[in-house]
Amino acid sequence: MITSKEKLRFGIIGCGRIAPKHAESIIAIPEAELVAVCDIISEKAERFAHLYNADPYLDYKELLQREDIDIVTIATPSGIHAEIGIEAAKAGKHVMVEKPMAMTLKQADYLIKACQEYNVKLSVIHQNRYNKSIKILREAMEKGRFGKLTHGQATIRWNRNEDYYIQAPWRGTKLQDGGVLMNQSIHNIDLLQWMMGPVESVFGYTTTALRQIEMEDVAGAVIRFKNGAIGLIEAATTIYPKNIEETLNIFGETGSVVIGGIAVNRVEVWEFPESEGEKNQIFSAQESDPPTVYGFGHREIIEDMIKSVKSNTSPPINGEEGRKALEIILAIYKSQESGLPVKLPLLDDFAD
Ligand SMILES: NC(=O)c1ccc[n+]([C@@H]2O[C@H](COP(=O)([O-])OP(=O)(O)OC[C@H]3O[C@@H](n4cnc5c(N)ncnc54)[C@H](O)[C@@H]3O)[C@@H](O)[C@H]2O)c1
């Protein structure tokens, strides 16, 4: 039993591009300590361990054997998230897993089940839910300020050049990564469904327009939500010459909100009845664009996981929450294959 004052000890598995966000957040949290890191490439594990004063491992199963680790963060290629997460649960470690939590619903469900069975917490990293702008949007939604929701749009216009895919050959592959929907747009799709509610059906097209990858670099999709509202998704990593925007638009009978910026970080439109005073306050306290599209949310999501472990409650973005955007994306892939709209929940034959 962990006491409320005790520090929780972390291990990070996968020391690549996103891992420093985790390491720096853990180090900055007084109730957390980074004790071990793992990468199959020894120079990466060594360098990372040295940088953050932790012990290096080459085999994640050895890291999992350490009794003093409470929480592991999985930041490896996405295709092995579920496998590592299940092993971590079996070893009694709480699991924080980068998005997407898995590549298929079957893998996601095995991971959720393993965490339940071994009584550990599972948190999926959708750090954009912690953006200041997104928090106030969610609050407005919970207060019912939009009235009847009419439609919403998630747009991502980013550039991931050929070098990005060459640097890490798992990127853009079907089994390990997926395309722009599964890798980049998943955060925005998560936000769209978080605001608009459960999905009834999805229709979409994907294409590999410019990059030399197996999966899509451009996608467009339409969602019918159960409340009758419409959702639109536009996603591209082909934008010339650099990232332009990640934007979430939400519209209702008595509300219009557009959150833009480079990574859904800036309120661009905020319209509700009698919102003039509040608007001035929101616009004057805007966050500037973050230095990277990863934003500032990793620290808070880790802090929430620590709270969940200490109080034995569910993390806000648990396995079931993380599964929702994954299901929408798999439905778009299925629609691209069949040329037809796809109803949710996805049937087992596509859940593999
Ligand atoms: N939350 C976000 O905004 C965000 C941003 C970027 C990436 N991600 C996610 O984080 C994950 C990693 O992405 P990245 O861009 O950092 O990738 P990366 O290729 O830069 O890093 C992955 C690392 O994992 C290591 N690795 C591979 N197999 C391993 C294993 N079995 N055990 C230990 N280490 C192993 C690789 O050697 C590599 O160093 C992906 O799932 C990605 O979708 C999330």
The ligand as a Gaussian input file, in Angstrom:
#p B3LYP/6-31G(d) Opt

LIG

0 1
 N        1.621000      11.973000     -26.894000
 C        2.207000      12.468000     -27.953000
 O        1.968000      13.617000     -28.326000
 C        3.182000      11.644000     -28.726000
 C        4.125000      12.261000     -29.542000
 C        5.058000      11.449000     -30.241000
 C        4.976000      10.069000     -30.146000
 N        3.997000       9.507000     -29.368000
 C        3.885000       8.037000     -29.279000
 O        4.988000       7.573000     -28.521000
 C        5.460000       6.334000     -29.054000
 C        6.930000       6.475000     -29.444000
 O        7.041000       7.435000     -30.469000
 P        8.441000       8.166000     -30.766000
 O        8.171000       9.165000     -31.817000
 O        9.071000       8.588000     -29.483000
 O        9.252000       6.941000     -31.407000
 P       10.836000       6.723000     -31.542000
 O       11.040000       5.778000     -32.647000
 O       11.510000       8.049000     -31.564000
 O       11.173000       6.013000     -30.135000
 C       10.764000       4.717000     -29.822000
 C       11.903000       4.055000     -29.061000
 O       11.476000       2.762000     -28.605000
 C       12.596000       1.894000     -28.721000
 N       12.105000       0.501000     -28.713000
 C       11.624000      -0.238000     -29.738000
 N       11.271000      -1.465000     -29.300000
 C       11.530000      -1.503000     -27.979000
 C       11.387000      -2.490000     -26.983000
 N       10.897000      -3.699000     -27.245000
 N       11.796000      -2.198000     -25.718000
 C       12.322000      -0.982000     -25.417000
 N       12.470000       0.010000     -26.338000
 C       12.082000      -0.236000     -27.587000
 C       13.277000       2.311000     -30.017000
 O       14.609000       1.860000     -30.080000
 C       13.156000       3.830000     -29.916000
 O       14.270000       4.413000     -29.301000
 C        4.544000       5.991000     -30.228000
 O        3.532000       5.146000     -29.776000
 C        3.955000       7.326000     -30.623000
 O        2.686000       7.235000     -31.219000
 C        3.134000      10.261000     -28.662000

